[in-house]
């Protein structure tokens, strides 16, 4: 099966990236009341989730993250009629982030082939008609090693705990505290240098969504807000080191594994809508 996938990858990437079309940004906002805006966000969220679903078969030993990036790039533009938001964003050189093993976030796709046992976070953000959908999840190249699978599971559950708390009147300090408490319960640490954020007709906006915090404090959520929650949880210590062009790549300082899951969310009148929900996440259907 893997040989068939490698051949498919070669066929999909042999001609490189197609050109990204030009587009016109909308006025920046991370809170919406108009039905057309909400539908725009729903469409963008679904498309971002669909990219992660599409990529799953290609995360196998022998495939490079550069190839994954080309497949994602071309799919977003050709099949979805959308734009890969990371490309050239403040100088970022690729169309998605691929963060392997000890890379916490902002991993830059390259020509190094994935090895059996590697874990990789793929972070996808697309722009459709001026609306952004932003999501990420963990993948395993080959069978998952038990310690890596446990870290990923705890990270995903921390995100789900946070999502369950989202509703009008909820405070971000409570949500951050719940994430960190769950991680610490499992003897992991939470990265503090990076956070979730408002997203909508802008890539990054208010509010800033820390994955740690003090209960009873922080921004109070309101209906119509669109934001990401994206905990980055380390198997070892929380400290970060940077490398790569413009110091984009964030790694664990102690070299141990890191994991991340991310969803774009809409605060509704009585709770939350997960705009980047994937089909297997039936708890949010």
N, C-alpha and C positions, 0 to 999 in steps of 0.2 A: 504493500500500500504506500509506504513512504517513497519508493521509487516513482510511483505514479504521481504522487504529489510534487516531488522534485521536478519531474518533467512538466507538470502543469505550471509550476512556478516559473520555470525557464521560458515557457511559451508566453506567459502573461507579462514577463518583464523584459523580454529580448529587445523591444523597441524603446525602452526607457519611459520617461514621463511625458505625457501629453501636456501641452501648454494650458495653464490656468486662464480662464477668461477674466476680463475686467468686470468690475461690479461697483455699484454705488451704495455706500453705507447709508443706513437710516439714522435719524437722530438717536443718540445713545440713551437707552433706558433699561432698567432692570426691574420695573414694575409696570404691570399692564391691567387695564380694565376693559379695553375694547376687544370684542369677540375676534376680530380679524387678527389682532396681535397674538392673542392666545392660540389661535389656530396656527399661526406662523411658528410659534414656539413649539407647539406639539409636532408639527411637521419636521422641524429641525431636530428635535430630540429623537424622533423615531429614526430619522436617517442616520444620525450618529450611532445609535444602537445597532442599526442594521450593518454598519461597517464592521463592528466588533463581531457580530454573528458571522458575517462573510469571511472574516480573517481566520476564524478558529481552525479550519482544516489545514492552514498553511504554517501554523506554528509547530514545526517538527524539527528534529535534528537535521542539520545540513542546509537549512534555509537561512539566509542572512536577514538581518533586520532592514538592510537596504532594500532587499527584494520585497519584504513586507510593506515597506513605505511606498514603493512604486505601485504595488497592487492596490493599496488603499488610495493613493493619490488618483490613479486612473479611474478607479471605481467611483470615487466621490464626484469627479468631474464628468465622466462619460455616462455612467449609469444613473447617477442621482441628480445631475444637473446642478451640483452644489460646488462649493469652494472649500479646500482644506485650509482652515483658519491658521494653523501654526506656520505655514510657509511664509517666510520672510517677516514674520512677526517679531519686531525688535531684533532682526538679524537672525532669527532661528532658521536654519538652512533646509529643513525637511518638512514633510506634510503631516507627520504624526510623531509622537514621542514613544520610543521603545526603550524601556528601562529594565535592564537585565541584572538579575541577582542582587548585588549590593548597590545598584543605582536606585536612588529613591524616586527621582522624577527628572523630567526633561532630558532623558537619554536620547542621543542623536543617532538615528539609524546609520549603520555602517556595513562594511563588507565582511565582517566576522561572522562565521556560520554559528548558529545555535548548536549547543552540544546536548546530549542526553542528560536530563536532570536540571537543565537551566530553567529558571523561572523568569517570566518577562511580563511587565505591565505595558499594555498598549493603550495610549491615551489619544482619543480621537475627538477633534472639534471640527464641526462643519458649519458653513454659513450657507443658508438657503433663503433667498429673497431678503437678505439683510438680517435674518434671525440666526442666532448661534445655538447649537446643541453640543454639549460637552460631556464626555463620559469616558471611563476607563475601567479595565478589569485585568485580573491576573490570568496568565496562560502558563502551561507547563509543556516543555519540549520533551516528549516522551513521558513515561510513567512518572508521576509526582513522587518526590522523596517525602517521607512522612513529616519531617520537621518543616519543610517548605509548605506542604499542604495545610498543616496546622496553622502556620502564620497567616496564610491567605484566608483560611476559613474564619479566623478570629477577626481579621481586618474587615472582611465582608460583613460579618455579623455586627461589628462596631458601626459600620455605615447604616445597616438596617435598624439598629437601635436608635440611631440619630434620626433617621427618616421617620420612624414611628412617633417621634416627639414633635415633628413639624406641624404647626397649626397657628392660626392667628393668636397672638398673645404670648407664644413661646419665646423664651429668651435664649440668645445664642450662647450665653455663659452656661446655661443648664445643658445645652446640647453638647458643647465642648467638654464639659465635666463628665458627662455620661460616656463619651467616647474614650477619654483618657482612663476613667475608672475601669472600663471593661478591658482595655489593653493591659493596664497594670495588674489586674486580677489574673491575667494569663502570663505575667512576668515579661511583658514586652514594653517598649517605650514608644512615645508619640513624638513625631517630628514637629518642632515648633516654628521652624523658619518659613514654612509654607502653609497655605490655608485654602479653604474654599472661598467662594466669591460670588457676588452678584453677576449674573449673565443674562443677556437678553438680546438687544440690538447692539451690544458691545461685548467684547470678549471677557474683559475683567472690569467689574464695577463694584459699587457698594451693595450690600454690606460685606465686610471681610468676615469669613467664617472660620475661626480658629478651632482646632480639634482638641483643645484643652480649655479650661476656663473655671470661673467661680460661679456656683449656682446663684441664681437671683440677679445676675448682672448681664450686661450686654444688650445689644440691639433687640428690640421686640419685633417679632415677625408680624407682617400685615398681609391681608389678602391681596393677591395679585403680584407679590414679589416672586421673582425667578432667580434661583441661586443654585450653586453647587455645594455639596458636601463631599469631601474627598480625603478621608483620613489616610495618612502615610504612617505606617507602623513598622518599627524595626525589631528584629529579633534580639539585637544587642542594645547598645546605648543610643541615645537620641541625637548625638552630635553629628554634624554634617561637614563634608569637605566638598570643594568644587573643582571641576576640571573642564577641559574641552574649550572650544572657541567661545570667547566672551564669558567663560566660567558658567556656561549654561548647565552642564551636567552636575547634578547633586548626588553624592554618594554617601553611604554610611562611613563615618570616620574610622570605625573599628573593622570594616570590611565584612560585616555580617549581613544577612539578607534583609531586604525591606519589601513591603507589600503595600499596595494601594488599590482602592476601589472608589469610583466616583459616579455620581448621578446628577443630572440637572433636574431641579424640582420646581414645582409651582405651588405656592401657598394658596389653598382654596378657602372657601368660606368656613369649612368645618374640618380641614385637615390638609392633606398634601396629595398632589398628583406627581407621579414619577415619570417625567417626560422622556427619559432615556431607558425606560424599562425594557429588558430583553424578554423574549418569549418564555424562557425557563423560570423567570421570576414571578411565579404565579401568586405569590403572597401579595403582590401589588395590583393584581388584575381586578 
